[in-house]
Amino acid sequence: MKKIQLGRYRHYKGKFYQVIAEARHSETLEEMVVYQALYKTKFGKNLLWVRPKKMFLEEIVIDGKKVKRFRFVSVRTRSGMLQ
């Protein structure tokens, strides 16, 4: 599977996330994406999440139209600023 680009992504529902790493499941070795919510949820602020890479990159059907679950928006520069 292709390497995921680190940076900021927009979920199809509109919220933003920062992909910070790729990882592997310790038992199955499935490729995973580690990402951080860039907003506050009922569980806390800027939480870390893990999702199977295949699911993170997949297209889903919304109102009969195929859309990416997460769409790449920008990368971080060395200074930490988003482009």
N, C-alpha and C positions, 0 to 999 in steps of 0.2 A: 504494500500500500504506500502511496506517496507520502512524503514528509509534510506535515502541516506547517503552515507559516505562522510564526508567533506574531501576536499583535491583537488588535481590537476587532471584534466581530459583533454583528447585530443579529440577534435571534429573530426569526420570522414574526414573532409577536411584538417586536420593537425594542426590547431592552438590550443593553450593551454588556459585553463580557470581554475580558482580557485573557487570551490564551497564553499560559505561562510555561507549559511544558508538555511533552509527550511522556507516557509511562507505559508499563506493562502490568497486567494483573498478575499477582504473585502465584496464583495457582494455575490459571489457564494460559498465561502468557499473551492474552488478548491485548492488542494495542489500545491504549486509552489516551484521552485528552484531558489535561488538567487546566481548568479555567476559573477565573474569578468574576463574580457578579460585580458590576460597577454601579451598584445601587443597594439600598437597604431593603431587606425582606423581613418577613415575620420571624425568620430564623436568626437574623443578625445582619450586620452591614458588611459588604464586600466579601461574602462567603466564597470559599473554594468549593468547586464542584468537579466531579470526574464523570466522564461519559465515554462509552466505547467509541473509538475513532470512526468506525464504520457508520455509526449512528450520527455522530457529529457532522460528518461530511455528506450525509445522504440528502436526497431531495424528497420532499413530501408533497402531497396534493392538498391544496387549500382552495376551496371554491372552484374545483375542477382544473386548477392551474398548478403545474409543478414549480416549486420554489425550493431554494436551499434552506435547510433548517437553520444554519448559521452562515451569514454572508460576511466575507472579509471586508473591513472598512479601512484600516490603517495600521502602520507599524510604529514601533517606538524607536526613536533615534538614541544615540549614545547619551544625549543629555536628558533622556526620559520624556521628551516632548513627542506628542503624536503628530504624524504627518497626514 
